[in-house]
Amino acid sequence: MRSLFMVLLSATSALAAAQADDGGWVWKAPDLAPPVLTGSAPTVDGQLDEVSWTTAARSDSFLLADGRGATCRTRLMVLRDEQTLYIGVECFDTAEALQALTARAGISDPAQALWADDCVEIFIDPTNRRVSYYQIIGSFRQATWSTYLTGVDSPDPSWRQKYPFAASIGASCWTIEFALPLAMFDRGGQRFSTWAFNVSRTRKDAELVYWSPVFNSSSHSPETFGTLSGMPTK
């Protein structure tokens, strides 16, 4: 069954990447242009209820890896100023699921515990070369972890950064909020105005959805990432 799944997934990927000479469907990776803040920066408390977030570029077009529709809605919001990229994600779910959010027992490694939880992962490549990139993850339990990868499955253990981060659980969704200093993206070369970018959401034991579907069995597929446009250059 796994072999059949991989064949079908590869076929889907080829279809999405193919040039449509006959006018057929071709997947187009999404793009967001984070507006520049004109007022106060949001307070990173996981609430996403400040006026500044009402001006954010947003998208709720999250899909499964193969492009099929998701069960629950996810909304991405992005803002920036000249020093910081602000990312907020609303993870909608049923009242029962939100009440039942718990970490999987028996996991002692904090990084592994993140992937066992309901969590959000962010993938960023400020060079848009789609070779090296940053991975940032946060869970509803307010745990976070990040790394810089020089290539797929090649993390650089010397890169460590701190950034404001918070999460909270509400009546209709749990939310997560990041304030990522642009200065933290200090590897890989020059930053350009278009960044490769993707966001995924894990619903534990349920589904994994993407802002830009990866058409692959791995989230580490930078060639399928969407983009952030109008970003500050360095």
N, C-alpha and C positions, 0 to 999 in steps of 0.2 A: 504494500500500500504506500509506503514511504517513497519507493522508486517511482510509482505512478504519480504521486503528488509532485515530486520534483520535476518529472517530465512535463506535467501540465503547467507547473509554475514557470518553467523555462520557456514553454511555448507562449504563455501569457506575456512574459517579459519581452520576448522577441517581437510579438505583435505590437506591444506598446512602443517599442523602440523603432519599429520599421517605418519607413517613409510611405505615406499613403498616396500611391500614384493613382489609385482608382477612386479617390474621394472617401475612403473608409475611415474608421475611427483610429485616431492616434493619441496616445496619452501625452498630455502637456503638463509638465511639472508646474506646481503653483508658485506664485510670487506674492510677497507682501512688501510694501514700502512703509517702514515705521515712520510715523510723523515725528517731527522735532517738537519736544516739549516747549510750550510757551509760558507755562506757569510753574508752580512748585512740583518737584519730583514726588512720585508716590512714596509713601511710607511702606516699607516692606514688612507687612504683617500678615500676608496670606489672605486678605479680605477682598481685594480688588474692587473696593467700593468708593474710591476717591474720584473726584471730578476728572483728574488727569486720565484715568482709564477710559472715560467715555470718548476720548479723542483717538484712541488706539486703532491701528490697523488690526483687523480681526478676520478670522475664518473659522467656520465650524465644519469644514469639508474633510473630516477624518474618515479614512477607509481602511479595510483590511489590507494585508500585504499584497494580495492579488487584485486589488481594486474594487472588491465587492463592498457593499454597504456595511456599516457597523451597527451593533445592537443599540448602544447608548451614544448620546451626543457628547462631543468634546469641542470646546471653543478655545482657540488660540488668540492672544492679544499681544501686540508688540508696540513699544514706544522707544524713543531714544533721545538723548541729548548729545553733546559733543564728547562726553566722557563715559557714558553708560548706556547699555542696552537693557531695557526693561521687558521682561517676558512674564506674562500671566496666562495660566491655563485653568479653565473650568471643566471639571470632570463630572458630568452629570451621571446619575445612577438612580436606582430605585431607593425608596426610603429604607427598605429592609437591607439592601446591600450597604448603604452608607452606615447604618447602625452596626453592621457586622464586620466592619473593617478591622482586621486584626493581623498582626504579623505572624507568619508561619513559625511554629514552635521548633526548637532544636537547632536553630542556625546561630552560630556564634560569631561568624565573620560579618562585620557591619556592611561591607560592600555587597556580599551575597544576600544579606537580609533585605537590602534595597530591592533587588530583582525579585525577591519572593513576595514583596508587598505590592499593593497598588502604587504605581509610580509613574513619573513622567521623565523621559529622556530627551535631551536636546543635543543636536549634532550641528557644529558650526565650523565652517572653513572660510575664513576671511579672505583667502587668496582666490577662491573659486576654482582652484586647480583640481580639486576632488581627489587628492592623493592623501595628504595629511589633514587631520581635523581634530577638533575638541569634542569631547563627550562629557555631558553634565547630567546628572541624574538626581532626582529628589522624590521622596515618598510622602504620603499623607502623614506619616509619623514625624515629619520634620527632620528626617535624615537626608544627607546629601553627600555626594562624592563626585569627583571629576578627574579627567585625565586628558592628556594630549597624545594622539596616536600619529606616529610617523608614517603609518600605513595600516591597512586592515589587520587587526589582531597584533599590532605592534605598539603598545603603550610605552611612553617615555616616563620611567619612574622618577626622573629628576624634576618633572613639572608638577608643582603643587601651588594652588592658588586658593584664596579665601574670597568670598563674595556674600553679600546679603541675600538671605533666602528664608522663606517662611511658607507654611501650609496650614490650612484649616479645613474643618468639616462643617458643612452647612446642611440645610434642610433638603436641598435638591441636588447639591453637588459638593465635591471637595475641590478646593482650589489650591493652586501653588503659584508662587511669585518669586522671581529672581531679579536682582539688579546686578548685571554683569559689567564690571569696569572694562572698557575697551582696552585698557593697558594690560589686562591679563592675557590677551591674545598676542603673546610676544614671541611665538615660534612660527616657523614656516615661511617667513618672508613678508613682503609688502602686503598691507591690507588694501583691497580695492573697493570700489563703490558697490559692487555686487558680490554678495557672500553666498556660498552654498549653505543650505540650512534645512534642517528637518526636525520634527518633533514626533515622538511616539508616546503612546499611553498604554500602560499595561493594566488590565482589569484581572486581578489574580484569579487563576483557574477559569477564566472566561474568554478573553480575547486580547489581542495586541493590535492596536490601530495606529495609523500614520497620517500625518498631514500630507506628506508626499509618499504614496505607496512605494515600497522598495522592489516589488515584483521579484522577491528573493526570499530564501529561508532565513537570511541574516539581516539584522538592522544595519549592519556595517556595510552599506552599499552606497558610497558617496556619489556614484554616477547617477543615482536616481533622486538625490536630494533636490528640493525646491530652492528658491532663492529669496534673499532679502535685498532689495534694491534701494539706492539712495543712501548708502551707509558712508560714514566718514572714512576717508582714505588716510594712509600714513606714508 
